[in-house]
Amino acid sequence: MLRFGLRTLNTVRINGIRMYARDLSVKVGVAYQGKYKKPNILKEDGTPDCGEDAYYCETDPSKYSGKEKMIASIGMADGVGGYTEVGVDPSVFAWKIMEYTKQKTLEDSLIDDPRTALEEAHQKVISEKLIPAGGCTVSVANMFYPEGSDQLFMQYTNLGDSSIMVVRDGKILFKSQEQTHFFNCPYQLSIPSNGESIFDSAKEKADSFDQGQNLELLEGDYVVVATDGLWDNLFTDQILTIIKAVQEDESSVSQQEIIELTAFLLLRNTLLVACSTKYQTPFSAYAKSHMIRHAGGKYDDITIAVAKIVKE
């Protein structure tokens, strides 16, 4: 059951000051592989080579200026491949959106919700006029302690067909909604040709932008943030099976190793299906629902971040 209220528990007083038992932290593992590339490799400039995908993860609470309550933020973007047809590298726009979203989230103490950070990052990219064209889907999840509470919560925002899923006790607690204009054409942030932001369009169509606030997280919960390379190829029950299999064999390894192994196994299984023409997949089912014949998986860039809520 989802809880959207705030609770105040486990408080003590030290020198007359009320202290909260905020004893949860976030461990994150990331696995990625761009199309026609090797997994988890870096570009010459040191950035991950995710193909047309981009991401960031920050789990050090001390990095959040003026935000003692924030403990983690994960962002994911999938550059729209169609821009290669006009000579533009789709990953450039995606990386800039992620860079500025992380920057806004870390540095601006007035920005708490991920959509606001995304919107300001988007406007900054547009105003700089350094990128001629580009578009990307986006998913951002922020994990934080509200003021006056020792309960950990997540805020998220999602646009397009990347997605965020929360797993508790082997079951799906929550999964963000995908938004598409038509078959295989997701909603996206873009550099507009008419000066209009996708956020302006979303205001007119309120259900196009998936955003939620104050989803309570507990110790042992998993948060999976990934581009469509994962969701197009593995059904959610297959993802749950992989997470459960790693959980059952976690006694001899550290929490960080568990998370990294989970992300790696999700990537490996996604690749196996993506390269196949015989498996029933979410993408083949999606194509069939639109009267389009497609067998097997969808070969694409794949970027997966797996976070686990643990006690310090």
N, C-alpha and C positions, 0 to 999 in steps of 0.2 A: 504494500500500500504506500502511495506517495504521501509525504507529509510536507505541507507548505507553511506551517507555522514555525515560530522560533521558540526554542526552549532554553532555559537557563538552569544548568545543573552543575554539580561538583565544584562549587565555588568555595574558596577559603579567603581569609583576610590576613595580610601580611603588613604590619605597621599601619593598620587601619585602611589598607587599600584592598579592594576586592580583586582577587586573581581567579582566572578561569582555567580549568584543566583541559587546555587545548593540546591533547597528546597524540593527535593523528597527523601523519605526513603522507606525501604522495611519492611513490616510486614509479618511474616511467622507463619503458623500453621502446625503442623505435627500430623498425625494419623497413627497408624500402628497396625497390628495384625499378629503374626506368626501363622502358621498352628497349630491347636489344642491348642492354647493359648488364654489368655484373651487380650483385646485391651489395648494398651498403658501401659504395665507393665514393670518393671525394673528387671534386673538380680541382683544377690547378690552384684556384683561389681558396681552397679549403672548405668550401660549402658542399653539402651533400649533393650528389648527382642523382636526383630523383626523376630524371626525365623532365616532364612538364609540370610535375608536382613541386610543392614547396611546403615547409612546415617550420614550427618552432615549438620548443618545450622549455619552460622555466619552472623549476620546483624548489628554488631557493627563496624562502620567505624574506630574507634580508635584502633581496634585489628590488622589492616593491617599495618605491619611495612614498612615504606617508600612508602606506597601506599595511599596517601590521596584521590585518585580518586576512589578507591574500596570501595563500601558500603555494598556488600553482596555476599555470595557464598553459593550455595546449592549443595551437592553431594549425589548421590544415587548409591548403589551397590546391586546386587542380587547374592549371592553365588550359585554356580552351585551344585545342589543337588546330582548329580551323585557321588561326592567324598565321600559320606557317605558309599558307597559300599566298599571302601578301608580303612574304619575306620577313615576318616578325617571329622572334623566339617567344613562344607562349610562357615559358618559365620566368622571363624577366619581370613581367607584370605580377605574376603569382608571388615571386620572392619579395618584391617591393611591398605588396600588400601585407605579407607576413612580417617583414621587417618593421614597417611602420605601426602595425597593430601591436606587436610586442613592445615597441618603443612607447606607444601611448599607454599601454597597460602598465608598464613598469614605472614610467616617469610622471604621469599625470595623476596626482592624488584625487582629482575631482572625477575621474572616469572610473566607474565601478562595473558597468555592464559591458559585455563584449560587443554588443551591436554598436554602441556609441564609439568605442575604440576603432571598430572596423569602418564606421562611417567617416570618422576623421582621418583615418589612414587613407581611405579611398579618395577623399577630397584633396589630401596632400599630394597624392600621385598625380591627380588630374591637374592641380594648380602648378606643379613643377614643369609640366609639358616636356618631360625628358623621354617619355615613352610614347611612340606614335600611335600605337594600338595595342589592345590586349584585353583579355577577360579571364575570369577564374571563378570557380565555385569556392565557397568558404565554409569552414566549420571552426568554431572557437568555443572552448570550455574553460571557464574560470572556477577554481575551487577556493573557498574562503570561509572564514568564521565571521558571521555578522556581529556587530558591536553588541556586547552584553549577552553573548551566547557562547557555549562551548560545543555546539553542534556544527559539524562541517556541512557546507552546502555547495551546490554547483549551479552556476548560471551558464547558459549556453546560447549560441545563435548559430543558425545554419541556413545557407542559401545554396540551392542546387542539389546535386546528387551525391556529394560527400555526406558523411553521416556520423552521428555520435550515439553510442549505445552504452547503457549502464547495466551491469550484470551483478546480481546478488543471489548467493546460494544456488548457483547454477541455472538461474532463470533470468529472463530479460525483465528488468525493472522498468526500463525506459529506452525508447529509440526515437531519435528525431525524425521528422518528416522530410521527405525529398520533394523538391518542386521542379517541375519541367514544363516548358511551353508546349512541347509535343515530343514524339518519340526521339529519345537520345539527344534532346536539346534542353539542358538544364538551365534554370535561372542562374544568373551570374552577375558578379561585379564586372564593370567594363569601363573603358575609356569611351564616353559617349560621343557620337557624331553630332548630336543636336543639343549638347549642353545639359541633358537631363541625366540625373543619377538614377541607378536602378532602385535606390532607396526611395526616390520620389515616386516611381511607379508602384513600389510596394505599398506606399501609403494609400493608394487608390484601391489596391487589392490586398486587403489585410491578411488573407490566408496564404499569401505567396512567400512570406518570410517567417520561418519557424524560429521562435524564440521563447525561452522559458526561464523562470527565475526560481531560486530557492528550492531546488531538488535536494533533499537531505541525503548525505552520503554516510555510510557506516564502515567500520573496520571490516576489511575483507572484500569490499566492493571493487569491481573492475570497471574502468571507463575506457572504452575503445573508440578512438577517433581515427577515421580513415577515409581516404579518397575512394571513388567508385570502383577502383581496381579490385578492392576487397569485396564490396557489397554486390558487384555484378557477377562474381564467380562463386562465392560461398554463401549458402543459406545460413540463416541465423542459428539453426540447430547444429550445423557443422561447426560454426564458430564456438558455440557453447561446449561442444564435445572436446575441442582442442583445449579450451581453457580448463575444463574439468580434468582432463588427462594430466596436464602439468601440475594442477593443484594436488592430485593424488600422489604425486611423486616428488613433493617439495621438501621433505624432511632433511635431506642432506645438503641442500644448497641455500644460498642467501636469498632474501626477498628480491634483491636487484637481479640476480641470476634467473629467478623464476619469471620475472617480468620480461627480461630480454629473451628468454627461451620461448615464452608464449608468443611474443611478437614475431620471432623468427619462424616458428612453426606455422603461424597464420600466413606468413609470407610464402613459405615453401608450399603449403597446400594450395594457396591461391594460384601460384604459378603453375602447379601441376594441372589444375582444372582449366586455367586460362589458355593453356597450350593444347588442350584436348578438343576434339570434335564429337566426343561420344557422351559426355556427361550432361545430364539435365542441370541447368544453372539458373540463377535468378534472371540473368540477362536473356537467356533463351526463352524463359517463360514470359518475360516482359515483351520480347519481340513477338511471340505467338499471340499475346493479347492484343497486339496491333496488326495482326494478320501478316506478319513478316516471318519468313522462314530463316531460322538461325540455329545451327547445331553447335552444342558445346559451350565453351567459355568465351570470354572477351579478353583478348590480349591487350594489355594497357599498362601504363605506369601504375605502380602499386606503392602506396605509402601508408604505414600502419603504426599508430602510437597506442601502446597499451599501458594504462596507469592502474596501480593498485593502491587502495587506501590501507595504510599500515599504522600500527602503534609505534611511536618512537621508543 
